[in-house]
Amino acid sequence: MSTTQECTEERGLPYDVFSRDCPSRGTLEHVTGRWGALTLGALYEHSFRFNELRRRVDGVSEKMLSQTLHALERDGLVHRDAQPTNPPRVDYELTPLGRETARRLLALIEYLEGSMDEVLAARERYDAERTGTGRPARA
């Protein structure tokens, strides 16, 4: 079995997300978490003000969206543009790094959306096997 250092050297990358202490792991969590993925996907469409983004990412609380935006901004994926107007106007948009990350993430999202019939059928088979009835379990 290869060590983390050996895997990193083989790939020629200075970071290894599989290593417990690697800073890339935190960024991966920010990007692939439920709200991070949806926020990046929404911002790929265009920039949004906070409440517009909150409406677009249906179900996210104000607190979670704020935390998500802060994390993505810290990672250099989102740019926060605060304009000194009255009332203040704050827009959020993707940085070039954020655009590339969102583009790749959206490819996965689109693949999953296109595969949902297979996923739902697999869930039904799984549930039927677990209940022992040969029929899907009721939710």
C-alpha positions as CSV (number, residue, x, y, z in Angstrom):
1,M,0.0,0.0,0.0
2,S,1.3,3.4,-0.9
3,T,1.9,6.1,1.7
4,T,0.4,9.6,1.2
5,Q,3.8,11.0,0.4
6,E,4.4,8.3,-2.3
7,C,0.9,9.0,-3.8
8,T,1.7,12.7,-3.9
9,E,5.0,12.1,-5.5
10,E,3.5,9.8,-8.1
11,R,1.0,12.4,-9.2
12,G,3.5,15.2,-9.1
13,L,1.3,17.4,-7.0
14,P,2.3,19.2,-3.8
15,Y,-1.0,18.4,-2.1
16,D,-2.9,15.2,-1.4
17,V,-6.6,15.4,-0.3
18,F,-6.3,11.9,1.1
19,S,-3.9,13.1,3.7
20,R,-5.5,14.1,7.0
21,D,-3.6,17.3,7.4
22,C,-3.7,18.5,3.8
23,P,-5.3,21.9,3.3
24,S,-6.9,20.8,0.1
25,R,-9.3,18.6,2.2
26,G,-11.0,21.6,3.7
27,T,-11.5,23.2,0.3
28,L,-12.9,20.0,-1.0
29,E,-15.4,20.0,1.8
30,H,-16.4,23.6,1.1
31,V,-16.9,22.8,-2.6
32,T,-18.7,19.5,-2.3
33,G,-20.8,20.2,0.7
34,R,-24.5,20.6,-0.1
35,W,-24.6,24.4,0.2
36,G,-21.1,24.9,-1.4
37,A,-22.0,22.9,-4.5
38,L,-25.3,24.6,-4.9
39,T,-23.9,28.1,-4.3
40,L,-21.1,27.6,-6.8
41,G,-23.6,26.2,-9.3
42,A,-25.9,29.1,-8.9
43,L,-23.1,31.7,-9.2
44,Y,-21.9,30.1,-12.4
45,E,-25.1,31.4,-14.0
46,H,-24.3,35.1,-13.0
47,S,-23.6,37.2,-10.0
48,F,-26.2,37.5,-7.3
49,R,-27.0,39.7,-4.3
50,F,-27.3,37.8,-1.1
51,N,-31.1,37.5,-1.0
52,E,-31.3,36.7,-4.7
53,L,-28.8,33.9,-4.1
54,R,-30.7,32.7,-1.1
55,R,-33.9,32.4,-3.2
56,R,-32.0,30.6,-6.0
57,V,-30.4,28.0,-3.6
58,D,-33.8,26.9,-2.3
59,G,-33.8,25.7,1.3
60,V,-30.5,27.3,2.5
61,S,-30.8,29.4,5.7
62,E,-29.4,32.8,5.9
63,K,-26.8,31.6,8.4
64,M,-25.7,28.7,6.3
65,L,-25.4,30.8,3.1
66,S,-23.4,33.4,4.9
67,Q,-21.0,30.7,6.3
68,T,-20.8,29.1,2.9
69,L,-20.0,32.4,1.1
70,H,-17.3,33.2,3.7
71,A,-15.6,29.9,3.3
72,L,-15.7,30.1,-0.5
73,E,-14.5,33.6,-0.5
74,R,-11.6,32.6,1.8
75,D,-10.7,29.8,-0.6
76,G,-10.6,32.3,-3.4
77,L,-13.6,30.9,-5.3
78,V,-16.1,33.7,-4.7
79,H,-15.5,37.5,-4.8
80,R,-17.6,39.7,-2.6
81,D,-18.2,43.2,-4.0
82,A,-19.5,45.6,-1.4
83,Q,-20.6,48.9,-3.0
84,P,-20.8,52.0,-0.7
85,T,-24.3,52.9,-1.6
86,N,-27.3,53.7,0.7
87,P,-28.5,51.1,1.4
88,P,-25.3,49.1,0.9
89,R,-25.2,46.7,-2.1
90,V,-23.2,43.5,-1.9
91,D,-22.8,41.3,-5.0
92,Y,-21.2,37.8,-5.1
93,E,-19.6,36.4,-8.2
94,L,-17.1,33.6,-9.0
95,T,-13.4,34.3,-9.4
96,P,-11.7,32.6,-12.3
97,L,-10.7,29.7,-10.0
98,G,-14.3,29.5,-8.8
99,R,-15.6,29.5,-12.4
100,E,-13.4,26.6,-13.3
101,T,-14.4,24.7,-10.1
102,A,-18.1,25.3,-10.7
103,R,-17.8,24.3,-14.4
104,R,-16.3,20.9,-13.3
105,L,-18.9,20.6,-10.5
106,L,-21.8,21.3,-12.9
107,A,-20.6,18.5,-15.2
108,L,-21.0,16.1,-12.3
109,I,-24.3,17.6,-11.3
110,E,-25.7,17.3,-14.9
111,Y,-24.4,13.7,-15.1
112,L,-26.2,12.8,-11.8
113,E,-29.4,14.6,-12.9
114,G,-29.3,12.6,-16.1
115,S,-28.8,9.3,-14.2
116,M,-31.5,9.7,-11.7
117,D,-33.8,7.0,-13.3
118,E,-31.0,4.5,-12.7
119,V,-30.4,5.9,-9.1
120,L,-34.0,5.7,-8.2
121,A,-34.3,2.1,-9.6
122,A,-31.2,1.1,-7.6
123,R,-32.7,2.6,-4.4
124,E,-35.9,0.6,-5.0
125,R,-33.9,-2.6,-5.5
126,Y,-31.9,-1.9,-2.4
127,D,-34.9,-1.2,-0.3
128,A,-36.8,-4.2,-1.5
129,E,-33.8,-6.5,-0.6
130,R,-33.5,-5.0,2.8
131,T,-37.2,-5.4,3.7
132,G,-37.2,-9.0,2.4
133,T,-40.6,-8.5,0.8
134,G,-39.4,-8.2,-2.7
135,R,-41.2,-4.8,-2.8
136,P,-39.8,-1.4,-2.1
137,A,-39.9,-0.2,1.5
138,R,-42.2,2.6,2.3
139,A,-40.6,5.9,3.3
